[in-house]
Amino acid sequence: MADEIHISSLIIHARPADCPAVRRAITAMSGAEVHAATAAGKLVVTLETGNESDIAARLTDINALPGVVSAVLVFHQFEPATATANDTERHTWTSPAVS
């Protein structure tokens, strides 16, 4: 069992024609969930992993998918795997705003 749980959000930009295949490939990855996708090829994805190395590996895998133009980490939070709803200490990283 992992000592931590890591939740991260990604924004993926894929070529519109490849978006359905990219979505299927990401959905097949362990701990990955596609929450939204547009006809223009933008996808919102969350990852649930046991450590930061797994986040980096999945991000690399997603970037390598045919049709993916870019994949960017926009949010990362981790806490002990034994955290309860009463725990208040959270560790969060959010990407700076991009204009």
Secondary structure by P-SEA (a helix, b strand, c coil): cccbbbbbbbbbbccccaaaaaaaaaaaccccccccccccbbbbbbbbbccaaaaaaaaaaaaaccccccccccbbbbccccccccccbbbbbbccccc
